[in-house]
Amino acid sequence: MKLLVGLGNPGGRYEATRHNVGFWWCNELAAELAIVFEHQSKFFGDVSRIKMNGSDAWVLKPQTFMNESGRAVQSMCRFYDIDASDVLVIHDDLDLEPGVVKLKHSGGHGGHNGIRDIGRHVGLDFWRLRIGVGHPGDKRLVSDYVLHAPQQSETVLIDEAIQRSLKVKQDIMASAMSQAMLVLHSSNAKS
């Protein structure tokens, strides 16, 4: 992987919301690796560079709103000549319960506005790390649901899923996605 993109909405108002779990993941990675994000307006986001197992990669937290995330991803892909297949997007997923995390390659947007916009800008041939936040039960409630903080019990489960996914970061960086999926998806069965 050459570019890791955590999705969220900028600003303190959205910091603790379900829609920002991609940012949560990036922040945990930053804490583990002792890296700092720097705002780079030409990439419409906060950016950091990481090195793992001799491989360099960029970490991006777009500072556009969710439905415009594609501009940030496209700008980095163009500037650094990164193919969509070398991009991992970390995002919230309504179809997965809190505590469940799955790795997937390509596919549709599933109604996720950030994924939809990235697909519009770079195509859908990228990897996704889908972190479950649950569903409110009625599609009319989705917008309000993702823009609010999860209950404390859900937050604990989401944090556990993030920690489990960070344990396979070496495999992800090495593009050993089958191994990462095996570990992640079997860990979901135990949680």
C-alpha positions in Angstrom: 0.0 0.0 0.0 1.3 3.4 -0.9 -1.6 5.6 0.5 -3.7 5.0 3.6 -6.8 7.3 3.8 -8.8 7.6 6.9 -12.3 9.1 6.3 -14.0 11.6 8.5 -15.4 15.1 8.7 -13.1 18.0 9.8 -13.6 20.0 13.0 -14.3 19.4 16.6 -18.0 19.1 16.1 -17.6 15.8 14.3 -14.5 14.4 16.1 -16.4 11.8 18.2 -19.0 10.8 15.6 -19.4 7.4 13.9 -18.5 8.9 10.6 -15.0 9.7 11.8 -13.8 6.2 12.6 -11.4 6.5 9.7 -9.8 9.5 11.5 -9.8 7.5 14.8 -7.8 4.7 13.0 -5.3 7.2 11.6 -4.8 8.8 15.0 -4.2 5.4 16.6 -1.6 4.6 13.9 0.0 8.0 14.5 0.2 7.3 18.2 1.8 3.8 17.6 4.3 5.0 15.1 5.0 8.4 16.8 4.2 10.3 13.6 2.7 13.8 13.2 0.1 15.0 10.7 0.8 18.2 8.8 -1.9 20.1 6.9 -1.1 20.4 3.2 -3.6 22.5 1.3 -2.5 21.1 -2.1 -3.7 17.7 -0.9 -6.9 19.1 0.8 -5.9 17.3 4.0 -3.6 16.4 6.9 -0.7 14.2 5.7 2.0 12.1 7.3 4.6 9.8 5.8 5.4 6.4 7.4 8.0 3.8 6.8 7.4 0.2 7.7 9.5 -2.9 6.7 11.5 -0.7 4.3 8.3 0.5 2.5 7.2 4.2 2.4 3.6 5.2 2.4 1.5 8.3 3.0 -1.3 8.6 5.5 -4.1 11.1 4.6 -7.0 12.5 6.6 -9.0 14.6 4.0 -10.1 17.9 5.5 -12.9 18.3 3.0 -16.2 17.1 4.2 -17.0 13.4 3.7 -18.9 13.8 0.4 -15.8 15.6 -1.1 -13.1 13.1 0.0 -12.2 12.2 -3.5 -10.5 15.5 -4.3 -7.9 14.8 -1.6 -7.3 11.2 -2.6 -7.1 12.2 -6.3 -4.6 15.0 -5.6 -2.2 12.6 -3.8 -2.6 9.8 -6.3 -1.8 12.2 -9.2 1.1 13.9 -7.4 2.8 10.7 -6.3 1.7 8.6 -9.2 -0.2 6.1 -7.0 -2.6 3.6 -8.6 -6.0 3.2 -6.9 -5.1 -0.5 -6.3 -2.3 0.8 -3.9 -4.8 2.8 -1.8 -6.4 1.6 1.4 -9.5 3.6 2.6 -10.5 3.2 6.2 -14.1 4.1 6.9 -17.2 3.5 8.9 -19.6 0.8 7.7 -23.3 0.6 8.6 -23.6 -3.0 7.4 -21.2 -4.2 10.1 -22.0 -4.3 13.8 -19.7 -2.4 16.2 -16.6 -4.5 16.9 -16.5 -6.1 13.4 -13.8 -5.0 11.0 -13.3 -6.3 7.4 -10.9 -5.8 4.6 -12.2 -5.8 1.1 -10.9 -5.0 -2.4 -13.0 -3.0 -4.8 -16.8 -3.1 -5.1 -19.5 -0.5 -4.9 -19.9 2.4 -2.6 -22.7 0.8 -0.4 -24.3 4.2 0.0 -21.2 5.7 1.7 -20.8 9.2 0.4 -17.0 9.3 1.0 -16.5 6.0 -0.9 -18.9 7.3 -3.6 -16.8 10.5 -4.1 -13.5 8.7 -4.1 -14.9 6.3 -6.7 -15.9 9.3 -8.8 -12.4 10.7 -8.7 -10.1 7.6 -8.9 -12.4 4.7 -9.7 -13.4 1.9 -7.3 -10.4 -0.3 -7.6 -9.1 0.5 -4.1 -8.9 -1.5 -0.8 -11.3 -0.7 2.0 -10.9 -1.3 5.7 -14.5 -1.4 6.9 -15.1 -0.7 10.6 -18.5 -1.5 11.8 -20.7 1.1 13.5 -24.1 -0.7 13.2 -27.3 0.6 11.6 -30.1 2.6 13.1 -32.6 0.3 11.7 -34.3 2.8 9.3 -32.5 4.3 6.3 -34.2 7.6 7.0 -32.2 7.8 10.2 -28.8 7.1 8.7 -27.6 10.6 8.2 -28.3 11.7 11.8 -27.0 8.4 13.1 -23.5 8.6 11.6 -23.1 12.3 12.6 -23.6 11.4 16.3 -21.3 9.7 18.8 -21.8 6.0 19.4 -22.9 4.8 22.8 -20.1 4.1 25.2 -20.5 0.3 24.8 -20.3 0.7 21.0 -17.2 2.9 21.3 -15.4 0.2 23.3 -16.2 -2.3 20.5 -15.2 0.0 17.7 -11.9 0.8 19.5 -11.3 -2.9 19.9 -11.9 -3.4 16.2 -9.4 -0.6 15.4 -6.8 -2.2 17.6 -7.2 -5.6 16.0 -6.9 -4.0 12.5 -3.7 -2.2 13.5 -2.1 -5.5 14.4 -2.1 -6.4 10.7 -0.7 -3.1 9.5 2.6 -4.9 8.6 0.7 -7.3 6.3 -1.2 -4.4 4.8 1.9 -2.4 4.1 3.5 -5.5 2.5 0.3 -5.9 0.4 -0.1 -9.4 2.0 -3.9 -8.8 2.0 -4.9 -12.5 2.1 -3.0 -12.9 5.3 -4.4 -9.7 6.8 -7.9 -10.8 5.9 -7.4 -14.2 7.4 -6.3 -12.7 10.7 -8.9 -9.9 10.8 -11.9 -11.9 9.7 -11.2 -14.8 12.1 -10.8 -12.3 14.9 -14.3 -11.0 14.2 -15.7 -14.5 15.0 -14.0 -14.4 18.4 -15.2 -10.9 19.4 
